[in-house]
Amino acid sequence: MVKIKPFKGIRPPAQWAKEVASRPYDVLNSVEAKAEAGEKSLLHIIKPEIDFDPIIDEHSTEAYDRAVENFARWKNNGWLVADEQEHYYVYAQTMEGRTQYGLVAACHFQDYMDGRIKKHELTRPDKEEDRMKHVRNQNANIEPVFFAYPADNELDTLIQSVVTSKAPEYDFVAEGDGFGHRFWVIDDPKVIERITARFAEIPALYVADGHHRTAAAARVGQEKKETLLKQGATYTGQEEFNYFLAVIFPDNQLKIIDYNRVVKDLNGLTPTALLEALGHDFEVTAKGSDIYKPSALHDFSMYLDGQWYELRAKPGTYDDHDPIGVLDVTILSNLVLDKILGIHDLRTDKRIDFVGGIRGLGELQQRVDSGEMAVAFALYPVSMKQLIDIADTGNIMPPKTTWFEPKLRSGLVIHSLDD
């Protein structure tokens, strides 16, 4: 059963919340972040390379040092202020008329180490180490990770009681994407106590987005524990460094959108030869020049040589009883990318790129029409049930399988590792 706790959040005063809040560090490149960052934006802390002209290497010592300086300055300027009491928080996001309500809490690193916080993706050691440096240097979790939990009626009721009983602390619509963000402080001791107790009865949490940040935060907690024990000091497991920042949503409120693929060349094939090769495992139907979007599991769309096609996987080419074999990313990888196009490792092959569905299928068409790419494939989105099935069975999804939207805004609340 999982262990969570309230914490003393470090967060912006209400009048500056919209200015401080930013998109996550891994959504923008450095040039985009520099263009987007206002004076108070958290981007100066999570992407400090943008403070230099020209922009410097984000992994340089100077960048890490600037992040620490900026975090201190934001606190000194009063743009980030620590709460005096421990709280849980509610963070609501609204996109296209759909709202999801997450509990902001501190999660225990041991739950990740012991598999009660379950992952569905592999992580890269170099990216983990980069995130660990940020946590170590700041002694804080600056950005939250995005978790899901099995929907629970009592927790839904508790969270909605907070939402309906008081005005939100923050309430704004983000520039650019138009998504709504609201934020409440839970200060009723009885509600806090009951939330903690109820989560102690929940068997597992699931990493939705932020695998590297989760792994990094857990490893820093483990490091600090080991350091304390080596010093001969008392270790209780309740020290603040044992916990890291997460926003936890009920699984039935979340929606995964498509995560698509574009490929630079046809592996020596002509368009006609590619269509012929695809006919072995797929029913191939020409759809014309208008964008075609997959409508069901095992239904794909392909953009090739100015035309859209439907590719419907033939029975027997997939295994609906295998949590990995049922995935459309597996089918496409095995039967098209590997078998026909010669792309054997999605993590390292430079001939393939990935496009989040938030950009729309027009982005796929544009990249092929420009000549940058030769062919594009759009997939039907993975479901939360598929994600949970994979995590529960200890399996790992292929790379670039899930895209959650809306993304969490960073900077609404920060968790310090100091007691």
C-alpha positions in Angstrom: 0.0 0.0 0.0 1.3 3.4 -0.9 2.5 6.1 1.5 1.9 9.8 0.8 2.0 12.9 3.0 1.1 16.6 3.0 4.0 19.1 2.8 4.9 22.7 3.1 4.7 23.8 -0.5 6.8 26.6 -1.9 4.6 28.4 -4.4 3.9 31.8 -5.9 1.5 34.4 -4.4 -1.8 34.3 -6.3 -1.2 37.4 -8.3 2.0 36.0 -9.8 0.9 32.3 -10.3 0.3 32.7 -14.0 3.6 34.5 -14.6 5.6 32.0 -12.6 3.9 28.8 -13.9 5.5 27.3 -17.0 5.4 24.4 -19.3 7.7 21.4 -18.2 11.4 21.4 -19.0 11.2 18.7 -21.6 8.3 20.2 -23.7 10.3 23.2 -25.0 13.8 23.3 -26.5 16.1 26.0 -25.2 15.3 28.5 -28.0 11.5 28.1 -27.5 11.9 28.4 -23.7 14.0 31.6 -24.1 11.3 33.2 -26.3 8.5 32.1 -23.9 10.0 33.0 -20.6 8.8 36.2 -18.9 10.7 37.8 -16.0 9.2 35.6 -13.3 8.8 32.4 -15.3 10.0 29.1 -13.7 11.7 28.4 -17.0 14.7 30.5 -15.7 15.0 27.8 -13.0 14.3 24.6 -14.9 16.0 25.7 -18.2 18.6 28.1 -16.9 20.7 27.9 -20.0 18.3 30.5 -21.5 19.7 33.2 -19.3 22.9 33.2 -21.3 23.5 34.9 -24.7 24.2 32.9 -26.6 22.3 30.0 -25.0 24.8 27.6 -23.3 24.8 23.8 -22.9 22.0 22.9 -20.5 24.2 20.3 -18.9 27.1 22.7 -18.2 28.2 23.6 -14.6 27.3 27.2 -15.4 23.7 26.2 -16.2 23.3 24.1 -13.0 24.8 26.9 -10.9 22.5 29.5 -12.5 19.4 27.3 -11.7 20.4 27.4 -8.0 21.0 31.2 -8.1 17.6 31.7 -9.7 15.7 29.5 -7.3 17.2 31.5 -4.4 16.4 34.8 -6.1 12.8 33.8 -6.8 12.4 33.2 -3.1 14.2 36.4 -2.1 12.0 38.4 -4.4 8.8 36.8 -3.0 7.9 35.2 -6.3 8.0 31.9 -4.5 6.9 31.6 -0.8 6.9 28.6 1.6 3.7 27.7 3.3 3.9 27.6 7.0 1.9 24.5 7.5 1.8 21.1 5.7 -1.0 20.8 3.1 -2.3 18.7 0.3 -3.3 20.6 -2.7 -5.8 20.0 -5.5 -4.8 20.9 -9.1 -7.5 20.9 -11.8 -6.8 21.1 -15.5 -9.4 21.8 -18.2 -8.9 21.0 -21.8 -11.6 21.1 -24.5 -14.3 21.0 -21.9 -12.9 18.0 -20.0 -11.5 18.6 -16.4 -9.3 16.3 -14.4 -8.7 16.8 -10.7 -5.3 15.8 -9.2 -4.1 15.6 -5.6 -0.7 17.2 -5.1 1.2 15.2 -2.6 4.6 14.0 -1.5 5.2 10.3 -2.4 7.7 8.1 -0.6 10.8 6.9 -2.6 10.6 3.4 -1.2 7.3 2.8 -2.9 9.1 3.4 -6.2 12.0 1.1 -5.2 9.6 -1.6 -4.1 7.4 -1.4 -7.2 4.3 0.1 -5.6 4.8 3.1 -7.8 4.7 1.3 -11.2 6.4 2.3 -14.4 5.7 1.4 -18.0 8.7 2.9 -19.7 12.5 2.3 -19.5 14.7 5.2 -18.4 18.1 6.3 -19.6 20.9 6.6 -17.0 22.2 9.9 -18.5 18.8 11.5 -18.3 18.2 10.2 -14.8 21.6 11.7 -13.7 20.8 15.1 -15.2 17.5 15.2 -13.3 19.3 14.0 -10.1 21.8 16.9 -10.4 18.9 19.4 -10.4 17.3 17.8 -7.3 20.6 17.5 -5.4 21.6 21.1 -6.2 18.3 22.6 -5.3 17.5 20.2 -2.5 14.0 20.3 -3.8 11.7 18.8 -6.4 11.1 21.8 -8.6 8.7 20.1 -11.0 6.1 17.5 -10.2 5.7 14.0 -11.7 2.3 12.9 -13.1 0.8 9.8 -11.5 -2.5 7.9 -11.8 -4.3 5.9 -9.2 -7.3 3.5 -9.4 -10.3 5.7 -9.2 -11.8 5.7 -5.7 -15.2 7.1 -4.8 -14.2 8.3 -1.3 -11.2 10.2 -2.7 -13.3 11.7 -5.4 -15.8 12.9 -2.8 -13.1 14.3 -0.5 -11.4 16.2 -3.4 -14.7 17.5 -4.8 -15.6 18.7 -1.3 -12.5 20.9 -1.3 -13.3 22.2 -4.9 -16.9 23.0 -4.2 -16.4 24.5 -0.7 -13.9 27.3 -1.5 -12.6 29.5 -4.3 -9.4 28.3 -5.9 -6.1 29.9 -4.9 -5.1 30.1 -8.6 -7.4 30.3 -11.6 -6.0 31.1 -15.0 -6.0 30.1 -18.6 -2.5 29.5 -20.0 -1.3 31.5 -23.0 -0.9 29.6 -26.3 -2.8 26.3 -25.6 -5.8 27.9 -23.8 -5.9 25.2 -21.1 -7.4 26.1 -17.8 -5.5 25.7 -14.5 -7.0 25.9 -11.0 -5.4 25.2 -7.7 -6.8 24.7 -4.1 -5.1 24.5 -0.8 -6.4 21.7 1.5 -6.1 23.0 5.1 -8.8 21.0 6.9 -6.8 18.6 9.2 -9.6 16.0 9.1 -9.6 15.9 5.3 -5.8 15.7 5.2 -5.8 12.8 7.7 -8.5 10.9 5.8 -6.7 11.4 2.4 -3.5 10.0 3.9 -5.3 7.0 5.4 -7.3 6.3 2.2 -4.2 6.2 0.1 -2.6 3.8 2.5 -5.3 1.4 1.3 -4.5 1.8 -2.4 -2.2 -0.9 -3.7 -0.3 1.0 -6.3 0.3 4.3 -8.2 1.2 4.4 -11.9 3.7 6.7 -13.5 1.8 8.5 -16.3 4.4 11.1 -17.3 7.8 11.8 -15.8 9.6 8.5 -15.6 13.1 10.1 -15.5 12.0 12.7 -12.9 10.5 9.9 -10.8 13.5 7.7 -11.0 15.8 10.6 -10.2 13.8 11.8 -7.2 13.7 8.2 -5.8 17.4 7.8 -6.3 18.2 11.0 -4.5 16.0 9.9 -1.6 17.9 6.6 -1.5 21.3 8.5 -1.6 20.3 10.7 1.3 19.2 7.8 3.4 22.5 5.9 2.8 24.5 9.0 3.6 22.6 9.5 6.9 23.1 5.8 7.8 26.9 6.0 7.0 27.1 9.0 9.4 25.6 6.8 12.1 22.6 9.2 12.5 19.1 8.1 13.3 17.0 7.3 10.3 13.2 7.2 10.7 11.9 7.1 7.1 9.9 10.2 7.7 12.6 12.7 6.9 11.4 15.1 4.2 14.0 13.8 1.7 12.3 10.5 1.6 9.4 12.1 -0.3 9.1 13.7 -3.7 6.5 15.8 -5.5 3.7 14.3 -7.5 0.2 15.2 -8.9 -1.9 12.1 -8.7 -5.1 11.8 -10.8 -7.8 9.1 -10.8 -7.3 6.9 -13.8 -10.8 7.3 -15.1 -10.3 11.1 -15.6 -7.2 10.8 -17.8 -7.0 10.6 -21.5 -4.0 9.4 -23.5 -3.7 10.9 -27.0 -2.0 9.4 -30.1 1.8 9.4 -30.4 2.8 9.1 -34.1 5.8 8.3 -36.2 7.5 9.8 -39.3 10.3 8.1 -41.2 13.0 9.8 -43.3 13.2 7.2 -46.1 11.6 4.0 -47.5 14.6 1.8 -47.0 15.3 1.6 -50.7 11.6 0.9 -51.7 9.5 2.8 -54.1 6.0 4.0 -52.8 4.4 1.2 -54.9 6.8 -1.4 -53.5 6.0 -0.3 -49.9 2.3 -0.5 -50.5 2.8 -4.0 -51.9 4.9 -5.1 -48.9 2.3 -3.7 -46.5 -0.4 -5.8 -48.1 1.0 -8.9 -46.6 0.0 -8.0 -43.0 -2.6 -5.2 -43.6 -5.7 -4.4 -45.5 -4.6 -1.3 -47.4 -7.2 1.2 -48.5 -6.5 4.5 -50.3 -8.3 7.4 -48.6 -7.3 10.3 -50.9 -5.7 13.6 -50.0 -7.9 14.5 -47.0 -6.4 13.6 -43.6 -7.5 10.1 -42.4 -7.5 9.5 -38.6 -7.5 5.9 -37.2 -10.9 5.1 -35.7 -10.2 1.9 -33.7 -7.5 -0.4 -32.2 -5.4 -2.1 -34.9 -6.4 0.6 -37.4 -3.6 2.8 -38.7 -3.3 5.7 -41.1 -0.3 6.3 -43.4 0.6 9.4 -45.4 2.7 8.6 -48.4 3.4 10.4 -51.7 0.6 12.9 -51.2 -2.0 10.3 -50.3 -3.5 9.0 -47.0 -4.1 5.3 -46.6 -5.9 3.1 -44.0 -3.9 0.2 -42.8 -6.0 -2.4 -40.9 -4.0 -5.2 -39.3 -5.1 -8.6 -40.5 -6.3 -11.1 -37.9 -3.4 -13.3 -36.7 -0.8 -10.5 -36.9 -1.3 -9.5 -33.3 -2.1 -11.1 -29.9 -4.9 -9.5 -28.0 -4.1 -11.6 -25.0 -0.6 -10.3 -24.7 -0.4 -6.8 -22.9 2.5 -5.9 -25.2 1.4 -7.7 -28.3 -2.0 -6.0 -28.3 -0.4 -2.5 -28.6 -0.6 -0.8 -32.0 2.9 0.5 -31.4 4.1 -3.1 -31.2 2.2 -4.1 -34.3 3.6 -1.1 -36.3 7.1 -1.6 -35.0 7.2 -5.3 -35.7 5.4 -5.5 -39.1 6.3 -2.1 -40.7 9.2 -0.3 -39.1 11.4 -3.4 -38.4 10.2 -5.9 -41.1 9.9 -3.5 -44.0 11.7 -0.2 -43.2 14.7 -1.7 -41.4 14.3 0.4 -38.2 15.3 -2.1 -35.5 15.8 0.2 -32.4 13.4 3.0 -31.9 15.6 4.5 -29.2 18.7 5.0 -31.4 17.8 5.0 -35.0 18.1 8.5 -36.5 15.8 7.7 -39.4 12.6 7.9 -37.3 11.0 10.8 -35.3 8.0 10.9 -33.1 5.2 13.5 -33.1 2.7 14.0 -30.3 -0.9 13.9 -31.3 -1.4 17.4 -29.8 0.2 18.7 -33.0 -2.5 17.2 -35.2 -2.1 14.9 -38.2 -1.5 17.9 -40.4 1.9 18.1 -38.8 2.6 14.6 -40.2 1.5 15.6 -43.7 3.6 18.8 -43.6 6.7 17.0 -42.7 6.3 14.5 -45.5 5.3 17.2 -48.1 8.3 19.3 -47.2 10.6 16.4 -48.2 12.0 16.1 -44.6 10.3 12.8 -44.2 9.2 10.1 -46.7 6.3 8.5 -44.9 4.2 9.1 -41.7 2.1 6.7 -39.6 -0.7 7.7 -37.2 -1.9 5.4 -34.4 -5.0 4.9 -32.4 -4.3 6.0 -28.8 -3.3 3.6 -26.0 -5.9 3.3 -23.3 -5.3 3.7 -19.5 -6.4 0.1 -19.1 -3.6 -1.0 -21.5 -1.1 1.1 -19.6 -2.1 -0.3 -16.2 -2.2 -3.9 -17.5 1.4 -3.5 -18.7 2.6 -1.9 -15.5 0.8 -4.6 -13.4 2.5 -7.4 -15.3 5.9 -5.8 -15.0 6.2 -5.2 -18.8 7.6 -2.1 -20.5 5.9 -0.3 -23.4 7.9 0.4 -26.6 9.4 3.9 -26.7 7.1 6.9 -27.4 3.8 5.1 -26.8 1.8 7.5 -24.5 1.2 11.2 -24.8 -0.8 12.8 -22.0 -2.4 16.1 -22.4 -2.8 18.6 -20.9 0.7 18.7 -19.4 1.2 19.8 -15.8 2.3 23.4 -15.3 5.5 23.6 -13.4 5.9 26.2 -10.7 2.5 26.1 -9.0 4.1 24.3 -6.1 7.6 23.1 -5.2 8.6 20.5 -2.6 11.7 21.1 -0.4 13.7 18.2 0.8 14.6 20.1 4.0 12.7 19.1 7.2 
